[in-house]
Amino acid sequence: MFNSLSGRFLVLTILFVMLAEVMIFVPSIARFREDYLLDRLERAQIASLALLSEGIVDDQLEAELLENAEVYNVVLRRDAIRQLILSSPIPEPISATYDLRDAPAMDLIRDALNRLFTDKDQIIRVIGNPTRDAGLLIEVTMDAMPLRTALIDYGVRILILSALISAVTAGLLFFAVRRMMVTPIKNVVAHMKNYAEAPEDARRIITPTATVRELRDAEVALQRMQTDLTGALRQKERLAQLGGAVAKVSHDLRNILTTAQLFADSMERSDDPRVKRSAPKLVGSISRAVSLCEGTLAFGKAEEPPPKLNRHVLRTIVEDMLEGERMAIAGDLVQMRNDVPPTLVVRCDADQLYRVISNLVRNARQAIEATGKAGDITVVGDETETAWKITITDTGPGLPPKAREHMFTPFQGSFRKGGIGLGLVISEELVRGHGGALALARSGEGGTVFTITLPKGAALPGEAVFDAAAC
């Protein structure tokens, strides 16, 4: 019960009501003590006036008057004359004197609490103003223990009443909150569970019914989310079916084109001049079609494993990659430089980072070679307190506007003839798997700059530094 919202609300309500009652209890105790003492002064004054009006009384009547007033002595000051009106033996010395004339509230509260927690039998003197201006001052001595007993009795009754008020208030609030908040929340949860069993069923989408504004806003937001999710699931199912059909078509088409490519290769050996002129174009077209089919199949099956993160020397990874790319360069048309500091160590999956940088460098090399002009490609590594940054800069022709617009869209971001637009998409996914980002910093007539940002984060336990050549 106490783990539920309504149960905790019940406990908090009881605690807060009791706290409020305690804050009321303290001044109430002070007020009760003041009234108790004023009542004793009033009784003593009545007894004194009775004595003054009748004259001399015997000892038995005097004792009866003092007992009725619950005091030992009564001193009344009238016309600037202090008179001991009634008196009896005091069992022990007076321990404290309290003046109730214009006493500050904090003093009354302090004295009441002191008396409540003092269990000694003491004699106290109380001074006050006579009622109805029957004198200038009245003073009595009395036993403090009956006052403490009365304070305890009053406090117990206040606490019992506070507990009863707390229980009734908490119970009413409990049922009110349960009806107005807990039950609607449970209904929303039930709707969510029901929807989760068959999210493609539009009949299970929640219909807002709450009257509380905040809960209704939550139901409306949930309804909108479920509607969007149901539509997305339907679209995903259609795309999955379409993807399966495309994969089958691409598979069969690739086989057909491969056969056609074999015939086209044989046509190149024909003696007919027209065939010789047409054969290279036919071979190129068939090769691009085969490449498109293979890329489509590969992308549809691609399930990149999560990166295996370890610490690697970045310069070694870049140097290994550049050595392979240099072998594909015809002559000295493209110059490649590795400007990564030898001591820079990054946490990454060496194989996946190799693929990302290799793809960016290869794209840059092919773009420069397509222009027929000399160009440079530079790989730079740097780090900050929070991340590692790898920059690939080239002096090529820059990316076309369409390629920049659809750079990370499958089959649409290709910027070279024969490309299928998957290289950057896969590279971006690999970098995102590291928790980082692949971005185009700039591109224009002066060249293109890509940046790879890998977050540092917390060090992995047991991490070691590996040479990328061993990976």
VEXZA-826527 format. One record per residue (C-alpha): residue number from 1; residue in one letter; z, y, x. Coordinates in steps of 0.5 Angstrom, whole numbers. Layout:
REM VEXZA-826527
ATOM;zamar;voke;zz;yy;xx
ATOM;NUM;a;Z;Y;X
...
END
This chain:
REM VEXZA-826527
ATOM;zamar;voke;zz;yy;xx
ATOM;1;m;0;0;0
ATOM;2;f;2;5;6
ATOM;3;n;-5;4;9
ATOM;4;s;-8;7;3
ATOM;5;l;-10;14;1
ATOM;6;s;-6;14;-5
ATOM;7;g;0;10;-2
ATOM;8;r;0;15;4
ATOM;9;f;0;21;-1
ATOM;10;l;6;18;-4
ATOM;11;v;10;18;2
ATOM;12;l;8;25;4
ATOM;13;t;9;28;-3
ATOM;14;i;16;25;-3
ATOM;15;l;18;28;4
ATOM;16;f;15;35;3
ATOM;17;v;19;35;-4
ATOM;18;m;25;33;0
ATOM;19;l;24;38;5
ATOM;20;a;23;43;0
ATOM;21;e;30;41;-3
ATOM;22;v;34;41;4
ATOM;23;m;31;48;5
ATOM;24;i;34;50;-2
ATOM;25;f;40;46;-1
ATOM;26;v;43;50;5
ATOM;27;p;43;57;1
ATOM;28;s;46;53;-5
ATOM;29;i;52;50;-1
ATOM;30;a;53;57;1
ATOM;31;r;53;60;-6
ATOM;32;f;57;54;-9
ATOM;33;r;63;56;-3
ATOM;34;e;62;63;-5
ATOM;35;d;63;62;-12
ATOM;36;y;69;57;-11
ATOM;37;l;73;62;-7
ATOM;38;l;71;68;-12
ATOM;39;d;74;63;-17
ATOM;40;r;80;62;-14
ATOM;41;l;81;70;-13
ATOM;42;e;80;71;-20
ATOM;43;r;85;66;-22
ATOM;44;a;90;69;-17
ATOM;45;q;89;76;-20
ATOM;46;i;90;74;-27
ATOM;47;a;96;70;-25
ATOM;48;s;98;77;-21
ATOM;49;l;97;81;-27
ATOM;50;a;101;77;-32
ATOM;51;l;107;77;-27
ATOM;52;l;106;85;-26
ATOM;53;s;106;86;-34
ATOM;54;e;112;82;-35
ATOM;55;g;116;83;-30
ATOM;56;i;121;79;-26
ATOM;57;v;119;71;-27
ATOM;58;d;123;65;-25
ATOM;59;d;121;61;-19
ATOM;60;q;119;55;-23
ATOM;61;l;114;60;-27
ATOM;62;e;112;63;-20
ATOM;63;a;110;56;-18
ATOM;64;e;106;54;-24
ATOM;65;l;102;60;-23
ATOM;66;l;101;59;-16
ATOM;67;e;99;52;-17
ATOM;68;n;94;54;-23
ATOM;69;a;91;58;-18
ATOM;70;e;91;53;-13
ATOM;71;v;93;58;-8
ATOM;72;y;100;59;-4
ATOM;73;n;100;67;-3
ATOM;74;v;97;72;-7
ATOM;75;v;97;79;-4
ATOM;76;l;94;85;-9
ATOM;77;r;93;92;-6
ATOM;78;r;94;97;-11
ATOM;79;d;94;105;-10
ATOM;80;a;94;104;-3
ATOM;81;i;100;100;-3
ATOM;82;r;100;92;-1
ATOM;83;q;104;88;-5
ATOM;84;l;106;81;-4
ATOM;85;i;106;79;-12
ATOM;86;l;106;71;-11
ATOM;87;s;109;67;-5
ATOM;88;s;111;60;-3
ATOM;89;p;112;56;3
ATOM;90;i;105;55;7
ATOM;91;p;105;48;10
ATOM;92;e;102;50;17
ATOM;93;p;99;57;20
ATOM;94;i;93;60;18
ATOM;95;s;87;57;22
ATOM;96;a;81;62;19
ATOM;97;t;80;68;15
ATOM;98;y;74;70;11
ATOM;99;d;72;76;8
ATOM;100;l;68;76;2
ATOM;101;r;67;83;1
ATOM;102;d;59;85;3
ATOM;103;a;59;78;7
ATOM;104;p;52;77;10
ATOM;105;a;48;71;7
ATOM;106;m;47;68;14
ATOM;107;d;55;68;15
ATOM;108;l;56;65;8
ATOM;109;i;51;60;10
ATOM;110;r;54;58;17
ATOM;111;d;61;58;14
ATOM;112;a;59;53;8
ATOM;113;l;56;49;13
ATOM;114;n;62;49;18
ATOM;115;r;67;47;12
ATOM;116;l;62;42;10
ATOM;117;f;63;38;17
ATOM;118;t;70;40;18
ATOM;119;d;75;34;16
ATOM;120;k;81;37;18
ATOM;121;d;86;40;13
ATOM;122;q;87;47;14
ATOM;123;i;90;53;11
ATOM;124;i;85;59;10
ATOM;125;r;86;66;8
ATOM;126;v;81;69;3
ATOM;127;i;80;77;2
ATOM;128;g;76;80;-4
ATOM;129;n;75;85;-9
ATOM;130;p;79;85;-15
ATOM;131;t;75;84;-22
ATOM;132;r;74;90;-26
ATOM;133;d;77;94;-21
ATOM;134;a;84;92;-22
ATOM;135;g;86;94;-15
ATOM;136;l;83;95;-8
ATOM;137;l;84;88;-5
ATOM;138;i;86;82;-7
ATOM;139;e;88;76;-1
ATOM;140;v;90;69;-2
ATOM;141;t;92;63;2
ATOM;142;m;90;57;0
ATOM;143;d;88;49;3
ATOM;144;a;81;48;5
ATOM;145;m;81;41;4
ATOM;146;p;79;41;-4
ATOM;147;l;74;46;-2
ATOM;148;r;71;41;2
ATOM;149;t;71;36;-3
ATOM;150;a;68;40;-8
ATOM;151;l;62;42;-3
ATOM;152;i;61;34;-2
ATOM;153;d;61;33;-9
ATOM;154;y;56;38;-11
ATOM;155;g;52;36;-5
ATOM;156;v;52;29;-7
ATOM;157;r;49;31;-14
ATOM;158;i;44;36;-11
ATOM;159;l;41;30;-7
ATOM;160;i;41;25;-13
ATOM;161;l;38;31;-17
ATOM;162;s;33;32;-11
ATOM;163;a;31;25;-10
ATOM;164;l;30;24;-18
ATOM;165;i;25;30;-18
ATOM;166;s;22;28;-11
ATOM;167;a;21;21;-15
ATOM;168;v;18;24;-21
ATOM;169;t;14;29;-18
ATOM;170;a;11;24;-13
ATOM;171;g;9;19;-18
ATOM;172;l;6;24;-22
ATOM;173;l;2;26;-16
ATOM;174;f;0;19;-14
ATOM;175;f;-3;17;-21
ATOM;176;a;-7;24;-21
ATOM;177;v;-10;23;-14
ATOM;178;r;-11;16;-16
ATOM;179;r;-15;18;-22
ATOM;180;m;-18;24;-19
ATOM;181;m;-20;22;-12
ATOM;182;v;-18;15;-10
ATOM;183;t;-22;11;-16
ATOM;184;p;-28;16;-15
ATOM;185;i;-28;14;-7
ATOM;186;k;-27;7;-9
ATOM;187;n;-33;7;-14
ATOM;188;v;-38;10;-8
ATOM;189;v;-36;5;-3
ATOM;190;a;-37;0;-9
ATOM;191;h;-44;3;-9
ATOM;192;m;-45;3;-2
ATOM;193;k;-44;-5;-1
ATOM;194;n;-48;-6;-7
ATOM;195;y;-54;-2;-4
ATOM;196;a;-53;-6;3
ATOM;197;e;-54;-12;-1
ATOM;198;a;-61;-10;-3
ATOM;199;p;-63;-3;0
ATOM;200;e;-70;-4;-2
ATOM;201;d;-68;-5;-9
ATOM;202;a;-69;2;-12
ATOM;203;r;-64;0;-18
ATOM;204;r;-58;0;-13
ATOM;205;i;-59;7;-11
ATOM;206;i;-53;11;-14
ATOM;207;t;-53;16;-19
ATOM;208;p;-48;22;-18
ATOM;209;t;-42;22;-24
ATOM;210;a;-36;25;-20
ATOM;211;t;-34;31;-23
ATOM;212;v;-30;34;-17
ATOM;213;r;-35;38;-13
ATOM;214;e;-34;35;-6
ATOM;215;l;-34;28;-9
ATOM;216;r;-41;30;-13
ATOM;217;d;-44;33;-6
ATOM;218;a;-42;27;-3
ATOM;219;e;-45;22;-8
ATOM;220;v;-51;27;-8
ATOM;221;a;-52;26;-1
ATOM;222;l;-51;19;-1
ATOM;223;q;-57;18;-7
ATOM;224;r;-61;23;-2
ATOM;225;m;-60;18;4
ATOM;226;q;-61;12;0
ATOM;227;t;-67;14;-3
ATOM;228;d;-70;16;4
ATOM;229;l;-68;9;7
ATOM;230;t;-71;5;1
ATOM;231;g;-78;9;2
ATOM;232;a;-77;8;9
ATOM;233;l;-76;1;9
ATOM;234;r;-82;0;4
ATOM;235;q;-86;4;9
ATOM;236;k;-84;0;15
ATOM;237;e;-85;-7;11
ATOM;238;r;-92;-4;10
ATOM;239;l;-93;-2;17
ATOM;240;a;-91;-9;19
ATOM;241;q;-96;-12;15
ATOM;242;l;-101;-8;18
ATOM;243;g;-99;-9;25
ATOM;244;g;-99;-16;24
ATOM;245;a;-106;-16;21
ATOM;246;v;-108;-11;27
ATOM;247;a;-105;-16;32
ATOM;248;k;-109;-22;29
ATOM;249;v;-116;-17;29
ATOM;250;s;-115;-15;36
ATOM;251;h;-114;-22;38
ATOM;252;d;-120;-25;35
ATOM;253;l;-124;-18;37
ATOM;254;r;-122;-19;44
ATOM;255;n;-124;-26;45
ATOM;256;i;-131;-24;42
ATOM;257;l;-131;-18;46
ATOM;258;t;-130;-22;52
ATOM;259;t;-135;-27;51
ATOM;260;a;-140;-21;50
ATOM;261;q;-138;-18;57
ATOM;262;l;-140;-24;60
ATOM;263;f;-147;-24;57
ATOM;264;a;-147;-16;59
ATOM;265;d;-145;-18;66
ATOM;266;s;-151;-23;66
ATOM;267;m;-156;-18;63
ATOM;268;e;-155;-13;69
ATOM;269;r;-159;-18;73
ATOM;270;s;-165;-18;69
ATOM;271;d;-171;-15;72
ATOM;272;d;-173;-11;66
ATOM;273;p;-172;-3;68
ATOM;274;r;-169;-1;61
ATOM;275;v;-164;-7;61
ATOM;276;k;-162;-5;68
ATOM;277;r;-161;2;65
ATOM;278;s;-157;0;59
ATOM;279;a;-153;-6;62
ATOM;280;p;-148;-1;65
ATOM;281;k;-147;3;59
ATOM;282;l;-146;-3;55
ATOM;283;v;-141;-6;60
ATOM;284;g;-137;0;60
ATOM;285;s;-136;0;53
ATOM;286;i;-134;-7;52
ATOM;287;s;-129;-6;58
ATOM;288;r;-126;0;54
ATOM;289;a;-126;-4;48
ATOM;290;v;-123;-10;51
ATOM;291;s;-118;-5;54
ATOM;292;l;-116;-2;48
ATOM;293;c;-115;-9;44
ATOM;294;e;-110;-11;50
ATOM;295;g;-106;-5;50
ATOM;296;t;-105;-6;43
ATOM;297;l;-103;-13;43
ATOM;298;a;-98;-11;49
ATOM;299;f;-95;-5;45
ATOM;300;g;-94;-9;39
ATOM;301;k;-90;-15;43
ATOM;302;a;-87;-10;48
ATOM;303;e;-79;-11;48
ATOM;304;e;-77;-8;54
ATOM;305;p;-70;-11;56
ATOM;306;p;-64;-6;57
ATOM;307;p;-64;-3;64
ATOM;308;k;-60;-6;69
ATOM;309;l;-56;0;72
ATOM;310;n;-54;0;80
ATOM;311;r;-54;5;85
ATOM;312;h;-61;5;89
ATOM;313;v;-64;9;94
ATOM;314;l;-69;14;91
ATOM;315;r;-73;15;97
ATOM;316;t;-75;8;98
ATOM;317;i;-77;7;91
ATOM;318;v;-82;12;91
ATOM;319;e;-84;10;98
ATOM;320;d;-86;3;96
ATOM;321;m;-89;6;90
ATOM;322;l;-94;11;94
ATOM;323;e;-96;6;99
ATOM;324;g;-99;2;93
ATOM;325;e;-102;8;90
ATOM;326;r;-105;10;97
ATOM;327;m;-109;4;97
ATOM;328;a;-113;6;91
ATOM;329;i;-115;12;94
ATOM;330;a;-122;13;96
ATOM;331;g;-122;17;103
ATOM;332;d;-117;23;103
ATOM;333;l;-119;26;97
ATOM;334;v;-111;26;94
ATOM;335;q;-105;27;99
ATOM;336;m;-99;24;97
ATOM;337;r;-92;26;99
ATOM;338;n;-85;24;99
ATOM;339;d;-80;29;99
ATOM;340;v;-74;26;96
ATOM;341;p;-68;26;101
ATOM;342;p;-66;20;105
ATOM;343;t;-59;20;102
ATOM;344;l;-60;21;95
ATOM;345;v;-58;15;91
ATOM;346;v;-59;14;84
ATOM;347;r;-56;10;78
ATOM;348;c;-62;6;75
ATOM;349;d;-66;0;74
ATOM;350;a;-70;0;80
ATOM;351;d;-76;-4;77
ATOM;352;q;-76;0;71
ATOM;353;l;-76;7;75
ATOM;354;y;-81;4;79
ATOM;355;r;-86;3;73
ATOM;356;v;-84;10;70
ATOM;357;i;-86;14;77
ATOM;358;s;-92;10;78
ATOM;359;n;-95;11;72
ATOM;360;l;-94;19;73
ATOM;361;v;-97;19;80
ATOM;362;r;-103;14;78
ATOM;363;n;-104;19;72
ATOM;364;a;-104;25;77
ATOM;365;r;-109;21;82
ATOM;366;q;-114;19;77
ATOM;367;a;-114;26;74
ATOM;368;i;-115;29;81
ATOM;369;e;-120;24;83
ATOM;370;a;-124;26;76
ATOM;371;t;-125;33;78
ATOM;372;g;-128;31;85
ATOM;373;k;-124;36;89
ATOM;374;a;-118;35;94
ATOM;375;g;-111;35;91
ATOM;376;d;-104;34;92
ATOM;377;i;-98;30;89
ATOM;378;t;-91;31;91
ATOM;379;v;-85;27;89
ATOM;380;v;-78;31;89
ATOM;381;g;-71;29;88
ATOM;382;d;-65;33;87
ATOM;383;e;-58;32;84
ATOM;384;t;-53;37;80
ATOM;385;e;-46;35;78
ATOM;386;t;-48;32;72
ATOM;387;a;-55;29;73
ATOM;388;w;-61;27;78
ATOM;389;k;-67;30;77
ATOM;390;i;-74;27;79
ATOM;391;t;-80;32;79
ATOM;392;i;-87;30;80
ATOM;393;t;-92;35;82
ATOM;394;d;-100;35;82
ATOM;395;t;-105;40;83
ATOM;396;g;-110;37;78
ATOM;397;p;-114;40;73
ATOM;398;g;-108;40;68
ATOM;399;l;-107;36;61
ATOM;400;p;-112;38;55
ATOM;401;p;-109;41;49
ATOM;402;k;-109;35;45
ATOM;403;a;-106;31;50
ATOM;404;r;-100;36;51
ATOM;405;e;-99;36;43
ATOM;406;h;-99;28;43
ATOM;407;m;-96;26;49
ATOM;408;f;-91;21;47
ATOM;409;t;-95;19;41
ATOM;410;p;-98;12;42
ATOM;411;f;-106;11;42
ATOM;412;q;-106;19;41
ATOM;413;g;-104;22;48
ATOM;414;s;-109;19;53
ATOM;415;f;-112;25;57
ATOM;416;r;-117;21;61
ATOM;417;k;-124;17;59
ATOM;418;g;-122;10;57
ATOM;419;g;-115;11;57
ATOM;420;i;-111;8;50
ATOM;421;g;-105;13;51
ATOM;422;l;-99;8;52
ATOM;423;g;-97;10;59
ATOM;424;l;-93;16;57
ATOM;425;v;-90;13;51
ATOM;426;i;-87;7;55
ATOM;427;s;-85;11;61
ATOM;428;e;-81;16;56
ATOM;429;e;-78;9;52
ATOM;430;l;-76;7;59
ATOM;431;v;-73;13;61
ATOM;432;r;-69;14;54
ATOM;433;g;-66;7;56
ATOM;434;h;-63;10;62
ATOM;435;g;-60;15;57
ATOM;436;g;-64;21;60
ATOM;437;a;-71;25;59
ATOM;438;l;-78;25;61
ATOM;439;a;-81;32;60
ATOM;440;l;-87;36;61
ATOM;441;a;-85;42;65
ATOM;442;r;-91;46;65
ATOM;443;s;-99;44;65
ATOM;444;g;-105;48;67
ATOM;445;e;-110;50;72
ATOM;446;g;-106;50;77
ATOM;447;g;-103;43;76
ATOM;448;t;-98;39;72
ATOM;449;v;-91;38;73
ATOM;450;f;-87;32;70
ATOM;451;t;-79;32;70
ATOM;452;i;-75;26;70
ATOM;453;t;-67;27;68
ATOM;454;l;-62;21;69
ATOM;455;p;-55;23;67
ATOM;456;k;-49;21;72
ATOM;457;g;-44;19;67
ATOM;458;a;-38;15;69
ATOM;459;a;-39;10;75
ATOM;460;l;-40;3;73
ATOM;461;p;-34;-2;76
ATOM;462;g;-36;-6;82
ATOM;463;e;-43;-2;83
ATOM;464;a;-46;-3;90
ATOM;465;v;-52;1;93
ATOM;466;f;-58;-3;94
ATOM;467;d;-64;-2;98
ATOM;468;a;-70;-2;93
ATOM;469;a;-75;-6;97
ATOM;470;a;-70;-12;96
ATOM;471;c;-71;-11;88
END
